Amino acid sequence: MISQNSLLKRTLPIVLQSAGAHRKPRWLPVAKSKIYRIPKRPEIIDEERLELLRINNNYHTQMRAIRRFYHEEMIKEKSTLESASSEMSIRVEADEWERCIKVNEEWNAKVAAEREERRKVELAAREEHILGRMQVKDQKLAERIEKAAEEIRNQKELSTTFITPETLEEAIDRALANPKDYNYAIDLQGNQIAGRETPIPVKEKAASTA
């Protein structure tokens, strides 16, 4: 059986209380009982006051010396770092300048080679274009010369039928003896059919009478 004490221990709650330092929150005002309270100034004897003043002066003197020491050390370290960094920066800048000059020279050489190659290609294309135009002009000139020569030959062939002052009377007699009548027709075979009023040439008359 379960004892009564163990049953009470199981059923009763455990309440724990912890005591801690109590402090009034900052946002609460001064208590009414302490509004007009003036704290009593502590009384210090002269010997203790002088001793505290001496300790305080020694403390401030030592702290001022320490601050000055660290200040001077920081200035020295800063100057040393600045000089080293300036020398390093000068060296780095010089190296960077040399590298930039080298890269620029390489780039200039590459661009010059590309420009020369492009100039050669353009010059060859221009020469080919000019040569083609010259060939076209020469061909046109040769065609014009050939056409002019053909026209001259035709005119020379036609010049044999021209009427000159020496052959003028003979041409007049031939025209009177052989009148032309353009009132004729042409059949499907290309035969020329004279009109009813077409005069018969003198040679045809002589052939018909014979």
C-alpha positions in Angstrom: 0.0 0.0 0.0 1.0 3.6 -0.7 1.8 5.5 2.5 0.1 8.8 3.2 3.3 10.8 3.2 4.3 9.6 -0.3 0.7 10.4 -1.5 1.0 14.0 -0.1 4.4 14.4 -1.8 2.9 13.4 -5.1 -0.2 15.7 -4.9 1.2 18.8 -3.2 2.8 21.4 -5.7 6.4 22.4 -5.2 6.8 26.2 -4.6 10.3 27.6 -4.8 11.1 31.2 -4.0 14.4 32.9 -4.8 15.5 36.0 -3.2 17.5 38.4 -5.4 18.8 42.0 -5.4 16.0 44.4 -5.9 16.4 47.6 -7.8 13.9 50.1 -8.8 13.4 50.5 -12.6 14.9 53.6 -14.2 11.6 54.9 -15.5 10.0 55.2 -12.1 10.2 58.6 -10.4 11.9 59.4 -7.0 10.0 58.1 -4.1 8.0 60.8 -2.2 9.8 60.1 1.0 13.2 60.9 -0.7 12.3 63.9 -2.7 13.5 66.5 -0.2 16.2 64.4 1.4 19.6 66.0 1.3 22.4 63.4 1.7 25.0 64.3 4.3 28.4 65.2 2.8 31.1 62.8 4.0 33.7 64.4 6.3 37.3 63.7 5.3 40.2 64.6 7.5 43.0 66.8 6.0 45.6 64.0 5.9 43.3 61.7 4.0 42.3 64.4 1.6 45.9 65.3 0.9 46.7 61.6 0.4 43.8 61.1 -2.0 44.8 64.3 -3.9 48.4 62.9 -4.2 47.2 59.6 -5.4 44.9 61.2 -7.9 47.6 63.5 -9.2 50.0 60.6 -9.5 47.4 58.6 -11.4 46.7 61.4 -13.9 50.4 62.0 -14.4 51.1 58.4 -15.1 48.1 58.1 -17.4 49.2 61.2 -19.3 52.7 59.8 -19.6 51.4 56.5 -20.9 49.1 58.2 -23.4 52.0 60.4 -24.6 54.2 57.4 -24.9 51.7 55.4 -27.0 50.9 58.5 -29.0 54.6 58.9 -29.9 54.9 55.2 -30.6 51.9 55.3 -32.9 53.3 58.3 -34.7 56.6 56.5 -35.3 54.9 53.3 -36.4 52.6 55.3 -38.7 55.5 57.2 -40.2 57.4 53.9 -40.7 54.4 52.2 -42.3 53.8 55.2 -44.5 57.4 55.3 -45.7 57.3 51.6 -46.3 53.9 51.8 -48.0 55.0 54.8 -50.0 58.2 53.0 -51.2 56.1 49.9 -51.9 53.4 51.9 -53.7 56.1 53.6 -55.8 57.7 50.3 -56.6 54.2 48.8 -57.4 53.4 51.9 -59.5 56.6 51.6 -61.4 56.1 47.9 -62.1 52.5 48.6 -63.2 53.7 51.4 -65.5 56.3 49.1 -67.1 53.6 46.4 -67.5 51.2 48.9 -69.1 53.9 50.1 -71.5 54.7 46.5 -72.5 51.0 45.7 -73.0 50.5 48.9 -75.0 53.5 48.1 -77.2 52.2 44.6 -77.8 48.8 46.0 -78.6 50.2 48.6 -81.0 52.2 45.9 -82.8 49.2 43.7 -83.1 47.0 46.6 -84.4 49.7 47.7 -86.8 50.0 44.1 -88.3 46.2 43.9 -88.6 46.1 47.3 -90.2 48.9 46.4 -92.7 47.1 43.2 -93.6 43.8 45.0 -94.0 45.6 47.6 -96.2 47.0 44.9 -98.5 43.6 43.3 -98.9 42.0 46.7 -99.6 44.7 47.6 -102.1 44.4 44.2 -103.9 40.6 44.7 -104.1 41.0 48.2 -105.3 43.5 47.1 -108.0 41.1 44.4 -109.1 38.2 46.8 -109.3 40.2 49.3 -111.3 41.5 46.6 -113.7 37.9 45.4 -114.2 36.7 48.9 -115.0 39.7 49.4 -117.4 38.8 46.1 -119.2 35.1 47.2 -119.5 36.2 50.5 -120.9 38.6 48.9 -123.3 35.8 46.5 -124.4 33.4 49.3 -124.9 36.0 51.3 -126.9 36.8 48.3 -129.0 33.1 47.8 -129.8 32.7 51.5 -130.7 35.8 51.2 -133.0 34.4 48.1 -134.6 31.0 49.7 -135.0 32.6 52.8 -136.6 34.7 50.6 -138.9 31.6 48.7 -140.0 29.8 52.0 -140.6 32.7 53.2 -142.7 32.7 50.0 -144.7 29.0 50.4 -145.3 29.3 54.0 -146.3 32.2 53.0 -148.7 30.0 50.4 -150.3 27.1 52.8 -150.6 29.4 55.5 -152.0 29.6 53.6 -155.3 25.9 54.4 -155.9 26.2 58.0 -154.9 25.4 60.6 -157.7 28.4 62.7 -158.4 28.6 65.8 -160.7 30.2 63.6 -163.4 27.3 61.0 -163.3 24.5 63.5 -162.8 23.3 63.5 -166.5 23.5 59.7 -166.7 21.5 59.3 -163.5 18.8 61.7 -164.8 18.5 59.8 -168.1 18.3 56.5 -166.2 15.6 57.8 -163.9 13.6 59.1 -166.8 13.9 55.8 -168.7 13.0 53.7 -165.7 10.3 55.4 -163.7 9.4 53.8 -160.3 5.8 53.0 -159.3 5.3 52.0 -155.7 1.8 50.9 -156.2 2.3 47.1 -156.0 1.5 44.2 -153.9 3.3 41.1 -152.4 1.8 37.7 -152.2 2.5 35.0 -149.6 5.5 33.7 -151.5 7.1 37.1 -151.6 6.4 37.8 -155.3 5.9 41.4 -156.2 2.8 42.0 -158.3 2.8 45.3 -160.2 -0.3 47.5 -160.5 -2.4 48.0 -163.6 -0.9 51.5 -164.2 2.7 50.5 -163.5 4.8 51.5 -166.5 6.9 48.8 -168.0 10.7 49.5 -168.0 12.5 50.0 -171.3 14.5 46.7 -171.0 11.3 44.7 -170.4 9.6 46.3 -173.4 12.5 45.4 -175.6 12.5 41.8 -174.3 8.7 41.5 -174.9 9.0 42.8 -178.5 11.8 40.5 -179.3 
